[in-house]
């Protein structure tokens, strides 16, 4: 499958930005507070270069080895690299220095490994706690009940900086995504009251449901297929 041209991505991006503006207006929000994360997993390094040339400086990958190849090959300007996929503890050493942000921290063992391998870096590794709200077998993420203790542990690790919470909605009817995103927002609000944490970031919403996520306060939307097509590996 061929990569979309830069002109095709630019056209798709303009449509996405228009949809973001409309969704933000409907929610009474400033669209400037919503970050577009360009998910280039399953695509070549050319997709990274195209995204950067269009002002998309946040790049999302879900596999450490794939991201390593792209980061070494990309010679462009300032880009922030995000790990959005499930991260195994045995990949923490590479991930801790390869990525600037990890969206999928789901346990203290992984967090501790990331912190250990981030020691000596000039800046902390920004992390989102992944929260599993669907009940779908095989899904990763901390449960809502586990999240408060995990956040307490994360705050004790100087090498990490808590950015907020992340979730992935279930596939299917929009009502399912609506409920999922509302629950993550409500959990964030409850944790703010309980633990006195800012927790500004809500990483939620992908190609099929980002407008619903914006309605519930998403600050980062992870967009792959709507910008680049399916690529080598189908992506949302």
C-alpha positions in Angstrom: 0.0 0.0 0.0 1.5 3.3 -1.0 1.9 6.2 1.4 -0.4 9.2 0.9 1.3 12.2 -0.7 2.0 15.3 1.4 -0.7 17.1 -0.5 -3.2 14.4 0.4 -2.2 14.5 4.1 -2.5 18.3 4.1 -6.0 18.1 2.7 -7.0 15.6 5.3 -5.4 17.6 8.0 -7.3 20.7 7.1 -10.6 18.7 7.3 -9.6 17.3 10.7 -8.7 20.8 12.0 -12.1 22.1 10.8 -13.8 19.2 12.7 -11.7 19.9 15.8 -12.7 23.6 15.6 -16.4 22.7 15.3 -16.3 20.1 18.1 -14.4 22.6 20.4 -17.0 25.3 19.7 -19.9 23.0 20.5 -18.2 22.2 23.8 -17.4 25.8 24.6 -13.7 25.1 24.4 -10.7 26.8 22.8 -9.3 24.5 20.0 -5.8 25.7 20.9 -6.1 23.5 24.0 -6.4 20.3 21.9 -3.2 18.7 20.7 -3.2 16.7 17.5 -0.9 13.7 17.9 0.0 12.3 14.5 0.1 8.5 14.7 2.6 7.2 12.2 2.7 3.6 13.3 2.7 1.3 10.3 3.9 4.0 8.0 7.4 4.9 6.8 9.6 7.7 8.0 8.2 9.8 5.2 4.9 10.1 7.1 6.9 11.6 10.0 8.5 14.1 7.7 5.2 15.0 6.1 3.6 15.5 9.5 6.4 17.7 10.7 6.3 19.8 7.5 2.6 20.4 8.2 3.2 21.6 11.7 2.4 18.3 13.5 5.3 18.1 15.8 3.9 15.4 18.1 4.5 11.9 16.6 2.9 8.7 18.0 4.3 5.2 17.7 3.2 2.0 19.3 6.3 -0.2 18.9 9.7 0.5 20.2 11.7 -1.1 17.4 9.7 0.7 14.7 10.1 4.0 16.5 13.9 3.5 16.9 14.3 3.1 13.1 12.2 6.2 12.4 13.8 8.4 14.9 17.3 7.5 13.7 16.2 8.1 10.1 14.3 11.3 10.6 16.6 14.3 10.2 13.9 17.0 10.5 13.3 19.6 13.1 12.1 19.5 16.6 9.7 16.6 17.1 8.2 15.2 20.3 8.0 11.4 20.2 5.1 9.7 22.0 4.7 6.0 22.9 1.0 5.2 22.6 1.0 1.4 22.5 1.3 -1.2 25.3 4.8 -1.1 26.7 6.3 -4.3 28.1 8.8 -3.9 31.0 11.6 -5.5 29.0 11.3 -2.6 26.6 11.6 0.1 29.3 15.3 0.7 28.9 14.9 1.7 25.2 11.6 3.5 25.7 12.9 5.6 28.5 15.3 7.5 26.3 13.7 7.0 22.9 10.4 8.7 23.8 9.6 12.1 25.3 6.1 11.0 26.4 4.6 7.6 27.3 0.8 7.3 27.2 0.5 3.7 28.5 1.9 3.4 32.0 -0.3 0.9 33.6 1.6 -0.3 36.7 4.3 0.6 39.2 6.8 -2.0 38.0 6.8 -0.4 34.5 6.9 3.1 36.0 9.9 2.2 38.2 11.7 0.6 35.2 11.2 3.7 33.1 12.4 5.9 35.9 15.5 3.8 36.5 16.5 4.1 32.9 15.7 7.8 32.7 18.2 8.6 35.4 20.6 11.3 34.2 18.4 12.6 31.4 18.1 16.4 31.2 14.3 16.3 31.6 11.8 14.0 33.2 9.8 11.5 31.1 6.2 12.7 30.8 3.8 9.9 31.4 0.0 9.3 31.2 -1.6 6.6 33.3 -3.6 4.3 31.0 -7.0 3.5 32.6 -9.0 0.5 31.3 -12.7 1.3 31.4 -14.2 -1.1 28.9 -14.0 -4.5 30.6 -12.9 -6.1 27.3 -10.7 -9.1 27.8 -7.1 -8.6 26.9 -7.2 -4.8 27.2 -4.4 -3.3 29.2 -4.5 -0.4 31.7 -5.0 0.2 35.4 -8.5 -0.1 36.8 -10.1 3.0 38.2 -9.6 1.6 41.7 -5.9 1.0 41.1 -5.3 4.4 39.6 -5.0 6.5 42.8 -2.3 4.4 44.3 -0.4 4.3 41.0 -0.5 8.0 40.8 0.9 8.3 44.3 3.8 6.0 43.4 4.5 8.0 40.2 4.7 11.2 42.1 7.5 9.7 44.2 9.6 9.1 41.0 11.6 12.3 40.2 12.5 11.0 36.8 8.9 10.9 35.7 6.3 13.7 35.3 2.7 12.9 35.4 0.9 14.4 32.4 -2.6 13.0 33.0 -4.8 10.0 32.2 -5.3 8.0 29.0 -7.9 5.6 27.8 -9.0 3.8 24.6 -12.8 3.6 24.0 -14.5 0.3 23.0 -15.3 -0.1 19.3 -18.9 0.1 18.2 -21.7 2.6 18.8 -20.8 6.2 19.6 -22.6 5.9 22.9 -19.9 3.5 24.1 -17.2 6.0 23.5 -19.3 8.8 25.0 -19.6 6.8 28.3 -16.0 5.8 28.3 -14.7 9.3 27.9 -17.1 10.8 30.4 -15.9 8.2 32.9 -12.3 9.1 32.4 -13.1 12.8 32.8 -15.0 12.1 36.0 -12.2 10.0 37.3 -9.7 12.8 36.6 -12.0 15.3 38.4 -12.4 13.0 41.4 -8.6 12.4 41.6 -8.0 16.2 41.5 -10.2 16.7 44.5 -8.8 13.7 46.4 -5.1 14.0 45.8 -4.7 17.7 45.0 -3.1 16.9 41.6 -3.5 19.0 38.5 -3.9 16.1 36.0 -4.5 18.5 33.2 -4.0 16.0 30.4 -6.6 13.7 29.0 -5.3 11.6 26.1 -8.4 10.1 24.5 -10.0 10.0 21.1 -8.8 8.5 17.8 -9.9 8.7 14.2 -13.4 7.3 14.8 -14.3 9.1 18.0 -12.1 12.2 18.5 -15.1 14.6 18.4 -16.8 12.8 21.2 -13.5 12.9 23.2 -13.3 16.7 22.6 -16.8 17.1 24.1 -15.5 15.4 27.3 -12.3 17.5 27.6 -9.7 15.6 25.6 -6.4 17.6 25.5 -4.6 15.1 23.2 -6.3 13.2 20.4 -4.4 10.4 18.7 -5.0 10.4 14.9 -3.6 7.9 12.5 -6.0 6.5 9.8 -7.9 9.8 9.4 -4.6 11.4 8.3 -2.5 8.7 6.8 -4.8 5.8 5.9 -4.3 2.3 7.2 -0.6 1.9 6.2 1.1 -1.4 6.6 -0.7 -2.0 9.9 -4.3 -0.9 10.4 -4.5 2.0 12.8 -7.2 4.2 14.4 
